[in-house]
């Protein structure tokens, strides 16, 4: 009996973790308790090497505390909370909503674009969904938007913070996969905006198929107008055209061997700086060259774009590490809030309190997952997982299909933190063994885990929206008309098309790896699976425990890579 338990301790341990989670225990303590229990059981049963491996546990935990990459989490969280509470989202939604007001579905387009911009500045899903739900949902209901479309657009746009840098999930995945956060940010840049374009395309199809579901704003609701009644869009169009021309001319002056992401970032900075300078000169000297719409759009959009460059631009250009970029972003958010005269002590205290709670939540889960993974490694669990997954038919493609189906199903019950700490450490070594680039694999998993926020009935983005959507009929304060409530079923049905779009995005990344690996050769290549099986023949464990003195460094691979 003991021999059977020792031989199958890895699957028994994994099953024990599932049982702990199904019983409702918190993830961090389930991981730690399961790891300690089976570690003690393995030592008692005489599993070779397990006792010495468990002695390395304190060093692993100290290694987590010394992991500088994880500092980016509180920095980006704090930055997002300050920006969300300083009114940036409200200004963006109001301005872009006015800009797209004359177009059918204009408010929906505005929500998607603001969601992408908030994702690139805050990286916090809850802040994005709640902000847009509070600000834009009443306006969309006021002017006759279908409740399913309005709910789905808001929830889906908020989840863009999962994939568009500086995403928290990309920081966690980089740490778990042992890759640079900067590399994952670069890899996720294009997929994030392709997903945004797919959302826009869906809304466009809705406006063509069911125009009554997403009407344009009536003329009375378009408040940013000239004295003559003109919209001022011509002036804005000229400014945008001038900005684009200058950015393209600057890009053509760059050396041909310059990295594409570096050229894009610098070109955007040149164009944005020119537009902002023209707007400032126009206001200071009252030149009258720009319309009110052009001025408003420039002054509202430029500060967030400048913050995006401060954070992502410095990371992409290699000037700063992600941790340093997060620190600069936090300072930039404070400066923006101060400039808006909205930096008050209660706001600061609330942001710091929420940041501390989220950071502690992440660290506790990471400690629990470290305890579990160390014991799981000692009972030869990674080798069991590797044999299980590499024996799948279809080689790389079969592995990717099974993994994505598994993550998609688990996302019904677990959020991205739990998936990152429980599932990803088991999948990463197998993917690397199959010759799959882990940066590409990490971005693929990030897009898939994004669905965890949108899955009915457990999607967190749906819960966030439910918390701010009207539960009873109410009288609109502008029109004075009675507006019907938004039901939970309407929120769920509104999310379904966007979950399908996210699945399409997963398929696109698998079919076109260059979306992620655009700055290097395609990393997903054909592999001789027979050679993989031959490599697995020796009895020596594939995942040999590292020497104790190297454990601190081994526990923070992403930190070294990102520096």
HELIX and SHEET records of a PDB file:
HELIX    1   1 UNK A    2  UNK A    7  1                                   6    
HELIX    2   2 UNK A    9  UNK A   22  1                                  14    
HELIX    3   3 UNK A   27  UNK A   44  1                                  18    
HELIX    4   4 UNK A   50  UNK A   54  1                                   5    
HELIX    5   5 UNK A   57  UNK A   65  1                                   9    
HELIX    6   6 UNK A   68  UNK A   70  5                                   3    
HELIX    7   7 UNK A   71  UNK A   85  1                                  15    
HELIX    8   8 UNK A   88  UNK A   99  1                                  12    
HELIX    9   9 UNK A  106  UNK A  121  1                                  16    
HELIX   10  10 UNK A  125  UNK A  142  1                                  18    
HELIX   11  11 UNK A  147  UNK A  158  1                                  12    
HELIX   12  12 UNK A  159  UNK A  162  5                                   4    
HELIX   13  13 UNK A  168  UNK A  177  1                                  10    
HELIX   14  14 UNK A  181  UNK A  209  1                                  29    
HELIX   15  15 UNK A  211  UNK A  213  5                                   3    
HELIX   16  16 UNK A  219  UNK A  221  5                                   3    
HELIX   17  17 UNK A  233  UNK A  253  1                                  21    
HELIX   18  18 UNK A  260  UNK A  284  1                                  25    
HELIX   19  19 UNK A  292  UNK A  308  1                                  17    
HELIX   20  20 UNK A  309  UNK A  313  3                                   5    
HELIX   21  21 UNK A  314  UNK A  316  1                                   3    
HELIX   22  22 UNK A  322  UNK A  339  1                                  18    
HELIX   23  23 UNK A  345  UNK A  378  1                                  34    
HELIX   24  24 UNK A  381  UNK A  390  1                                  10    
HELIX   25  25 UNK A  395  UNK A  410  1                                  16    
HELIX   26  26 UNK A  416  UNK A  422  1                                   7    
HELIX   27  27 UNK A  424  UNK A  433  1                                  10    
HELIX   28  28 UNK A  438  UNK A  449  1                                  12    
HELIX   29  29 UNK A  450  UNK A  453  5                                   4    
HELIX   30  30 UNK A  460  UNK A  468  1                                   9    
HELIX   31  31 UNK A  488  UNK A  511  1                                  24    
HELIX   32  32 UNK A  513  UNK A  515  5                                   3    
HELIX   33  33 UNK A  529  UNK A  535  1                                   7    
HELIX   34  34 UNK A  548  UNK A  550  5                                   3    
HELIX   35  35 UNK A  551  UNK A  554  1                                   4    
HELIX   36  36 UNK A  557  UNK A  562  1                                   6    
SHEET    1   A 2 UNK A 474  UNK A 475  0                                        
SHEET    2   A 2 UNK A 482  UNK A 483 -1                                        
END                                                                             
